[in-house]
Amino acid sequence: AVSGAQTDLPVWVFDDFSPGQPLGNFAITLDDAHLDNWTAIYGERKSKESVPAGMLVAAMMEAYLNAAQPRPPGNIHASQKLVFGRSAKAGDKLEAQVSCLSKERRKERGWVTFGVVLSVEGQDVLNGEIRTIWAR
């Protein structure tokens, strides 16, 4: 599904998540559209061959946003952790795996940690964690 798209699916709530639960696999190609969007916002890339690390972070967020939806309004992005692997190139097809790593209740709030692994041909380019305070 695409972020913001109308859907008949129920909204994800905190109780829907289980640690270790796979949430989806997505393909994200670093194609001309992605590269043009990046250039429009940040200007020309230093290298036409490799992509900036920030573009991989944007791809990680794209995968996360596609994995758990529809989401309730009011979620808070609390933190993220990033570990970069090999570099990615323009035209690479990223394979994204999204999962729920953990969840816990603290002070009546539901905290969910998502894992996102981006790889190209089986080699990790980014291993990230997104920690969210889930609204419901």
Salt bridges, closest charged atoms under 4 A:
ASP31 OD1 - HIS34 ND1 2.91
GLU44 OE1 - LYS48 NZ 2.66
GLU62 OE1 - HIS34 NE2 3.03
ASP92 OD2 - ARG86 NH2 3.43
ASP92 OD1 - LYS89 NZ 3.74
GLU95 OE2 - LYS93 NZ 3.92
GLU104 OE2 - ARG131 NH2 3.06
